[in-house]
Amino acid sequence: MSVTDTAGVTGTAMAGRVSASRSLQDELLRGLDAPICLTWEWTYACNLACVHCLSSSGRRDPRELTTAQMRSVVDQLADMQVFYVNVGGGEPMTRSDFFEVLEYSVDHGVGVKFSTNGGMITPEKARRLASLDYVDVQISLDGADAMTNDPVRGSGSYDRARTAMDHLAAAGFGAFKLSVVVTRHNVSQLDSFEMLARDYGAELRVTRLRPSGRGRDSWSQLHPTAAQQRDLHSWLLARPNVLTGDSFFHLAAYGQALPGLNLCGAGRVVCLIDPVGDVYACPFALHDHFRAGSVLDSGGFAAVWRGSELFTELREPGSAGACTSCGHYDACQGGCMAAKFFTGLPVDGPDPECVLGHGEAALAAVNAASLPTVDNDHSRNDHSRRRMLPLSVLR
Amino acid sequence: MPSPPHALGPATTSIFDRDRAYRLHPKVALRPERFGALAYSYETRRLSLLKDLDLVSVVRSLADHPSADAALNIVPAAKRPAVERALARLVETGFVRERH
């Protein structure tokens, strides 16, 4: 949502990007009655095994919500006036009730933006998607060519994503989103992604690589270098129409903020419901440490959002820490909580990709044995967790 | 077919005129918040933050008044210019539309 805070009383926002005045930012940090940006992962099952998967997806969890439970969650979200949800996974289209829940949601005023690798979008399904109002589709692609994309997302995944884009275009879907996680290897292809999106009449969305899920193991090899981060910041500043999901707010410490809220929204304006109904502070924090409750608890999602101990704590003013004494703290606000946690850095310390370089020094001091354990791993087998070898072809 | 998300600019170019009658766009939902309200347009996928409780009251009552000016009468004089500017912005961005 690109929120221009025009009259001092309103701010307008594009869904997905919000920018806000200081006073509004303070209000948002205290939390909202319901999230603005709720990610809801529908399954841990996935037909791919991306090396940076935030949710370590692969296998379906036997405890995943049933169709009836999914409908009940939609009812709760509709009651809370959650205007739309960002649906992900896993691959949400692997659920046999995918269209049933999708249609139930939009029929109840909860719009759906869903992320998919595209592998299951047949011409027929593309037409069905195109026939639905309030549904937005985001196709993930992490390289502008198969050589760059496939080592990260799996063999054949580039071609399948392109085929899905062709099917959506042929079905007259309209403007879908092309969603790219920025890595060391594709950051030089941003112009190509922009052209590719333009060719399809699509919008480009680029987001930050997080060391969450399987990304914990691949992050150090994939995250952009310091020089690349600076170029990325300039590139994005020149392109306010490129969506970022507000994910690069740590770059504001270069001196100029990108369009967006520019704050960590975890538990304040953002949260995650996972496939078994557990509620976490944000989509990058699938770890017990950030689990606030479950939609299956008495009181449901609203009780977790409004009253959980974790979310209440996150809405309190930030505690003093190494970063608060830094002159740039107001700009970056200490960066991404999840990125710090999964790289073993203190939550009140610098972001691992702090643009002033404080993260690198802090990372060097981290003892590997003190890294958080990986829990909630649904990778198909040990093989997919250790599938780092193909990345070497990118060097 | 889904409406395009209109990422590239304001949804409309309507100009606010306080003597005309207005209403909330039928595809816009308002959600009360501590500081005012959140407005969401299902058509343009835009979100707007209404940061003032009087502004929210004005927007909700527009349909019951013959003009925006009449609806704005509930706002204390000192605050009225800011609320009117905000309302004008909501008209320009299509959250509020003219009523005929």
Interface residues (C-beta under 8 A of the other chain):
Chain A: M1 V3 T6 A7 G8 V9 T10 G11 T12 A13 M14 A15 G16 V18 A20 S23 L24 E27 R30 L32 D33 A34 I36 Q81 F83 Y84 G109 G111 A130 S131 L132 D133 Y134 V135 D136 G172 F173 G174 A175 E203 N241 L243
Chain B: M1 P2 S3 P4 P5 H6 A7 L8 A29 R31 P32 E33 R34 F35 L38 Y40 Y42 R45 R46 L47 S48 L49 L50 K51 D52 L55 A82 V83 R85 A86 A88 R89 L90 T93 F95
